[in-house]
Amino acid sequence: MELNRKTILNWVLGFIAFACILYVIFKGFSAKVPYQNPMNDQTARNLFYHVPLWFAAMLMGYTSVVYSILYLRKQDLKWDVRAHEAARLMILFGLLGLATGILWSRVTWGGDKENLDPQAWWPWDPKQTSALICILIYAGYMVLRRSFDEPRQKAKISSVYNIFAAASIYPLFYVIPKVMGGMHPNTGNDQSALKGLSSGQNSIFWLGVLGMVFLAIYLLRLRIRLRSLELKMEAFEDEQ
């Protein structure tokens, strides 16, 4: 019965995620723009994809640290498996968020520059740079895990590291950009990121957030199940 409930939940999560994402892809390209800033023009449609990716990435980062704390408290390796898989998804969604952000900044902030000019693709905006630093911190988590062979030692040290990694998310994404300002919306004194959206655009945006968040949860559940099966197979082979 427990397995059936989990299977049904996975199907529901997957259906909602893909339905929302398909809707946002369709409406994101057909909704009326521009959104609040004329500089963005048609590129404002990227709001429906770029920002929800970061919602999913941050959710996976915080989910990962919860699992790491549970490992430190209970010393059960299943929590370390969950923490590892959530951190991997944090990096995946974060890289997609960076990629969509780079393309967006290329058009809006670097439109007057040549393609070979590095500033055209990466203008060192504080929030953009902070996002990259956050992804590099989680990449360090992955490198750290590869430095240990003994499972419990690996789990313990990487769990402690994960606490500091998760603690960096809020300062990097909100505090530092707020203090330093920059071209990115919602930095410095600019709090205009979602202002000016029509009710229809708001619904597209928040359905995009819902879709990406549910997709992240769906993928996390699949990855945990797959990794658990792999560990059982490895244990079985060791006994033979």
C-alpha positions as CSV (number, residue, x, y, z in Angstrom):
1,M,0.0,0.0,0.0
2,E,2.9,2.4,0.8
3,L,4.5,1.7,-2.5
4,N,1.2,2.4,-4.3
5,R,0.8,5.7,-2.5
6,K,4.3,6.7,-3.5
7,T,3.7,5.7,-7.1
8,I,0.5,7.7,-7.3
9,L,2.2,10.7,-5.7
10,N,5.0,10.5,-8.2
11,W,2.5,10.4,-11.1
12,V,0.6,13.4,-9.7
13,L,3.7,15.4,-9.2
14,G,5.0,14.6,-12.7
15,F,1.6,15.4,-14.3
16,I,1.2,18.7,-12.5
17,A,4.9,19.7,-13.3
18,F,4.7,18.9,-17.0
19,A,1.2,20.4,-17.4
20,C,2.3,23.6,-15.8
21,I,5.5,23.8,-17.8
22,L,3.8,23.1,-21.1
23,Y,1.2,25.8,-20.4
24,V,3.9,28.3,-19.5
25,I,5.9,27.5,-22.6
26,F,2.8,28.1,-24.7
27,K,1.5,31.2,-22.9
28,G,5.0,32.5,-22.3
29,F,5.5,33.0,-26.0
30,S,1.9,34.2,-26.7
31,A,1.3,36.6,-23.8
32,K,1.3,40.3,-24.4
33,V,4.6,42.1,-23.5
34,P,6.5,44.2,-22.8
35,Y,6.6,43.8,-19.1
36,Q,7.4,46.8,-16.9
37,N,10.7,47.9,-18.4
38,P,10.8,48.9,-22.2
39,M,14.5,47.9,-22.3
40,N,13.5,44.3,-21.9
41,D,11.0,44.4,-24.8
42,Q,10.2,40.8,-26.0
43,T,13.0,39.3,-23.9
44,A,10.8,39.9,-20.8
45,R,9.2,36.5,-21.7
46,N,12.3,34.9,-20.1
47,L,10.9,36.0,-16.7
48,F,8.5,33.0,-17.0
49,Y,11.4,30.6,-17.2
50,H,14.6,32.1,-15.7
51,V,13.2,33.0,-12.3
52,P,11.2,29.8,-11.7
53,L,14.4,27.8,-12.3
54,W,16.0,29.6,-9.4
55,F,13.0,29.0,-7.2
56,A,13.6,25.2,-7.9
57,A,17.3,25.5,-7.4
58,M,17.0,27.2,-4.0
59,L,14.3,24.7,-2.9
60,M,16.7,21.9,-3.6
61,G,19.5,23.6,-1.8
62,Y,17.5,24.0,1.4
63,T,16.0,20.5,1.0
64,S,19.6,19.1,0.8
65,V,20.7,20.8,4.0
66,V,17.6,19.5,5.8
67,Y,18.6,15.9,4.8
68,S,22.2,16.6,5.9
69,I,21.0,17.7,9.3
70,L,18.9,14.6,9.6
71,Y,21.9,12.5,8.8
72,L,24.0,14.2,11.5
73,R,21.2,13.6,14.0
74,K,20.3,10.0,13.1
75,Q,23.5,8.7,11.4
76,D,21.4,6.9,8.8
77,L,23.1,6.9,5.4
78,K,19.7,7.1,3.6
79,W,19.6,10.8,4.6
80,D,23.0,11.4,3.1
81,V,21.8,9.8,-0.2
82,R,18.9,12.2,-0.2
83,A,21.1,15.2,0.6
84,H,23.5,14.3,-2.2
85,E,20.7,13.9,-4.8
86,A,19.0,17.2,-3.8
87,A,22.4,19.0,-4.1
88,R,22.8,17.6,-7.6
89,L,19.5,19.0,-8.6
90,M,20.3,22.3,-7.0
91,I,23.3,22.5,-9.4
92,L,21.3,21.4,-12.4
93,F,18.5,24.0,-11.9
94,G,21.1,26.6,-11.0
95,L,23.1,26.0,-14.1
96,L,20.0,26.3,-16.2
97,G,19.1,29.5,-14.3
98,L,22.6,30.9,-15.0
99,A,22.3,29.9,-18.7
100,T,19.0,31.7,-19.2
101,G,20.3,34.7,-17.3
102,I,23.4,34.9,-19.4
103,L,21.3,34.9,-22.6
104,W,19.0,37.5,-21.2
105,S,21.8,39.8,-20.1
106,R,23.5,39.4,-23.4
107,V,20.4,41.0,-25.1
108,T,19.4,43.6,-22.5
109,W,22.7,44.6,-20.9
110,G,25.2,43.8,-23.6
111,G,23.2,44.5,-26.8
112,D,25.6,47.3,-27.8
113,K,28.7,45.0,-27.6
114,E,30.3,42.5,-30.0
115,N,29.8,38.8,-29.4
116,L,33.5,38.3,-28.8
117,D,33.5,40.9,-26.0
118,P,33.3,39.0,-22.6
119,Q,31.4,41.9,-21.1
120,A,28.6,41.2,-23.6
121,W,27.9,37.8,-22.0
122,W,29.1,38.4,-18.4
123,P,28.9,42.0,-17.2
124,W,29.8,41.1,-13.6
125,D,26.5,42.2,-12.2
126,P,26.6,41.5,-8.4
127,K,23.5,39.3,-8.4
128,Q,24.6,37.3,-11.4
129,T,28.1,36.9,-10.0
130,S,26.7,35.9,-6.6
131,A,24.6,33.2,-8.3
132,L,27.7,31.8,-9.9
133,I,29.5,31.8,-6.6
134,C,26.6,29.8,-5.0
135,I,26.8,27.2,-7.8
136,L,30.6,26.9,-7.3
137,I,30.1,26.4,-3.6
138,Y,27.8,23.4,-4.3
139,A,30.2,22.2,-6.9
140,G,32.7,22.2,-4.0
141,Y,30.3,19.9,-2.1
142,M,30.5,17.4,-5.0
143,V,34.3,17.6,-5.1
144,L,34.5,17.1,-1.3
145,R,32.4,14.0,-1.5
146,R,34.8,12.5,-4.0
147,S,37.7,13.0,-1.6
148,F,36.5,10.3,0.8
149,D,35.9,6.6,0.2
150,E,34.5,5.6,3.6
151,P,30.7,6.2,3.4
152,R,30.2,7.5,6.9
153,Q,33.2,9.8,6.9
154,K,32.1,11.1,3.6
155,A,28.5,11.7,4.8
156,K,29.6,13.4,8.0
157,I,32.1,15.9,6.5
158,S,29.9,16.7,3.5
159,S,26.9,17.2,5.8
160,V,28.8,19.8,7.8
161,Y,29.9,21.5,4.6
162,N,26.4,21.4,3.3
163,I,25.2,23.5,6.3
164,F,27.6,26.3,5.4
165,A,26.7,26.0,1.7
166,A,23.0,26.4,2.4
167,A,23.7,29.3,4.8
168,S,25.3,31.2,1.9
169,I,22.2,31.1,-0.3
170,Y,20.2,34.0,1.2
171,P,23.2,36.4,1.6
172,L,24.4,35.7,-1.9
173,F,21.0,36.0,-3.6
174,Y,19.5,38.8,-1.5
175,V,21.8,40.6,1.0
176,I,24.8,41.2,-1.1
177,P,22.9,42.3,-4.3
178,K,20.7,44.5,-2.1
179,V,23.7,46.3,-0.7
180,M,25.8,46.5,-3.9
181,G,22.9,47.2,-6.3
182,G,23.6,46.6,-10.0
183,M,21.7,46.2,-13.2
184,H,19.6,43.2,-12.0
185,P,16.0,43.9,-10.9
186,N,15.3,43.8,-7.1
187,T,18.8,45.0,-6.2
188,G,19.8,48.2,-4.4
189,N,16.8,50.4,-4.2
190,D,15.1,48.8,-7.2
191,Q,12.2,46.6,-6.1
192,S,10.4,46.5,-9.5
193,A,10.9,42.9,-10.5
194,L,7.3,41.8,-10.5
195,K,5.6,45.2,-10.6
196,G,3.7,46.0,-13.7
197,L,2.7,42.5,-14.5
198,S,-0.9,42.0,-15.6
199,S,-3.0,39.4,-13.8
200,G,-2.5,37.1,-16.8
201,Q,1.2,37.5,-16.7
202,N,1.2,36.9,-12.9
203,S,-0.6,33.6,-13.4
204,I,1.9,32.5,-16.0
205,F,4.8,33.4,-13.8
206,W,3.5,31.6,-10.7
207,L,2.4,28.6,-12.7
208,G,6.0,28.5,-14.0
209,V,7.3,28.6,-10.4
210,L,4.8,25.8,-9.4
211,G,5.8,23.7,-12.5
212,M,9.6,24.0,-11.8
213,V,9.2,23.3,-8.1
214,F,7.1,20.2,-8.7
215,L,9.5,19.1,-11.4
216,A,12.4,19.4,-9.0
217,I,10.5,17.4,-6.3
218,Y,9.5,14.8,-8.9
219,L,13.1,14.4,-10.1
220,L,14.4,14.2,-6.6
221,R,12.0,11.4,-5.7
222,L,13.0,9.5,-8.8
223,R,16.7,10.0,-8.2
224,I,16.4,8.9,-4.5
225,R,14.6,5.8,-5.5
226,L,17.1,5.0,-8.3
227,R,20.1,5.6,-6.0
228,S,18.6,3.4,-3.3
229,L,18.1,0.6,-5.7
230,E,21.7,1.0,-6.9
231,L,23.0,0.8,-3.3
232,K,21.0,-2.4,-2.7
233,M,22.4,-4.0,-5.8
234,E,25.9,-3.1,-4.8
235,A,25.3,-4.5,-1.3
236,F,23.9,-7.7,-2.9
237,E,26.9,-8.1,-5.2
238,D,29.3,-7.6,-2.3
239,E,27.7,-10.5,-0.5
240,Q,28.1,-12.9,-3.4
